[in-house]
């Protein structure tokens, strides 16, 4: 996908990795890594800023620890492939999943636990020359995605990258619900979008303090086997 904004022109390459039943295989990890690296290199050769998106899906019953192990393997393979393909890292962005338990895992994780697992994973695998990390929401509720992003930025540890958001569902769901496709609801939808954008902007600074009356924002946005 190619996106143009006032700040530049971007090309996003996405791969998905699923945990469970012996997955992911080493072949799946390596082939997806090479595909992402090659696409990113082609983007740069054509004047685009590549957004590298290796997503470890939250489908399944896997634990936080299992997600961290797989995420580390995936990101390590991706940046080895990027090096092999001579990607200019300073001219690229990473769009990964946060490290979370599977959606069906009985043991939940706090934002602080998600933050530690996510930051440690990045520390172990992502070069400091990467400009920024723009997290996908991956089916989390809007409120949970914001709370986890805030905890990641508040986490006390080495974080040489900008850690921000590139949400789809977790930025749009309550907006679409407020709009309902009706002209008379446009203002309400705009206000909702502004509210969610401000909340996530604060979370990207580690300054989000929560929100009241967030019933819609707390609804799960998980879709099994989600595809675009």
SVG drawing of the C-alpha trace seen along z (x, -y; Angstrom):
<svg xmlns="http://www.w3.org/2000/svg" viewBox="-29 -19 53 47">
<polyline fill="none" stroke="black" stroke-width="0.4" points="0.0,0.0 1.3,-3.5 0.2,-6.5 1.1,-10.2 1.0,-12.9 2.4,-16.3 5.4,-14.8 6.3,-12.4 5.3,-9.4 5.2,-6.0 4.9,-2.4 3.7,0.2 4.6,3.9 2.7,6.2 3.2,9.9 1.4,11.9 2.7,14.6 0.3,16.8 1.2,18.7 -0.1,22.2 -0.1,25.8 3.7,25.7 3.6,22.3 5.4,20.2 7.9,22.4 11.4,21.2 10.6,21.2 7.6,18.9 9.6,16.5 12.5,16.3 10.4,16.1 8.3,13.3 11.4,11.4 13.0,11.6 9.7,10.4 9.4,7.4 13.1,6.5 12.9,6.7 9.7,4.6 11.2,2.0 14.3,1.8 12.1,1.4 10.3,-1.4 13.5,-3.3 14.7,-2.8 11.5,-4.6 11.5,-7.5 9.2,-6.1 9.7,-5.7 9.1,-2.0 6.9,-1.1 7.9,2.5 5.0,4.3 5.7,7.8 2.6,8.6 2.4,11.4 -1.3,12.0 -3.1,12.1 -5.3,15.1 -4.9,18.0 -4.3,19.0 -0.6,18.3 0.9,16.5 2.7,13.2 6.0,15.0 5.3,17.0 4.4,13.9 7.6,12.3 9.7,15.2 8.1,15.3 8.2,11.5 11.9,11.5 12.5,14.2 10.5,12.4 12.1,9.0 15.6,10.4 15.0,12.2 13.4,9.0 16.4,6.8 18.9,9.5 17.1,9.5 17.0,5.7 20.8,5.7 21.3,8.3 19.2,6.2 21.1,3.0 18.1,1.1 18.8,-2.4 17.4,-2.0 17.4,-5.8 14.9,-6.2 12.4,-3.5 9.8,-2.9 8.8,0.2 5.1,1.0 5.0,4.1 2.5,5.6 2.8,4.9 3.8,8.0 0.5,9.3 -1.1,12.6 -3.3,14.3 -6.9,13.2 -8.0,16.5 -5.3,16.7 -6.8,17.1 -4.0,15.1 -4.3,11.4 -1.4,9.0 -1.3,5.5 -0.2,2.5 3.0,2.5 3.7,6.2 2.9,5.5 5.2,2.5 8.2,4.4 7.8,7.3 7.5,5.0 10.3,2.7 12.7,5.6 11.8,7.2 12.6,4.0 15.9,3.6 17.0,7.1 16.2,6.9 15.6,3.4 18.7,1.3 18.9,-2.2 19.2,-3.7 15.5,-2.9 13.7,-6.3 10.5,-5.2 8.3,-2.4 4.6,-3.0 2.6,-0.3 -0.5,1.4 -3.4,2.0 -3.9,5.6 -7.5,6.0 -7.1,4.4 -9.9,2.2 -9.3,-1.5 -8.8,-2.1 -6.4,0.8 -4.3,-0.1 -4.0,-3.6 -3.2,-2.4 -0.6,0.0 1.1,-2.7 1.2,-5.0 2.8,-2.3 5.4,-1.6 6.4,-5.2 6.4,-5.5 8.5,-2.4 11.9,-3.1 14.5,-1.7 16.6,-2.4 14.3,-3.5 16.3,-5.2 13.3,-5.2 10.1,-7.3 7.4,-5.0 4.0,-6.0 0.8,-4.7 -0.4,-3.8 -3.8,-2.5 -6.7,-1.5 -9.5,0.1 -8.4,-1.4 -8.6,-4.9 -11.7,-4.5 -14.2,-2.2 -15.9,-4.6 -15.8,-7.3 -17.7,-5.1 -20.1,-4.1 -20.7,-7.8 -21.2,-8.7 -23.5,-5.8 -23.3,-7.2 -25.6,-10.1 -24.9,-13.7 -26.3,-14.9 -23.7,-12.9 -20.6,-14.3 -19.8,-16.7 -20.1,-14.0 -17.8,-11.7 -15.3,-14.5 -15.3,-15.2 -14.8,-11.5 -11.9,-11.3 -10.3,-14.4 -10.7,-12.9 -9.1,-9.5 -6.3,-11.3 -5.5,-13.5 -5.6,-10.5 -3.1,-8.6 -0.9,-11.6 -0.6,-11.9 0.1,-8.1 2.9,-8.6 4.4,-10.9 3.6,-8.7 1.2,-11.3 -2.2,-9.6 -4.2,-9.4 -7.2,-7.4 -10.7,-8.5 -14.2,-8.5 -17.3,-7.3 -15.3,-5.0 -17.8,-2.3 -17.4,-2.3 -13.7,-2.6 -13.4,0.4 -15.1,2.8 -12.8,5.5 -12.0,5.0 -10.6,8.5 -11.5,10.2 -10.3,13.8 -8.0,14.3 -8.3,10.6 -7.3,9.7 -7.3,6.5"/>
</svg>
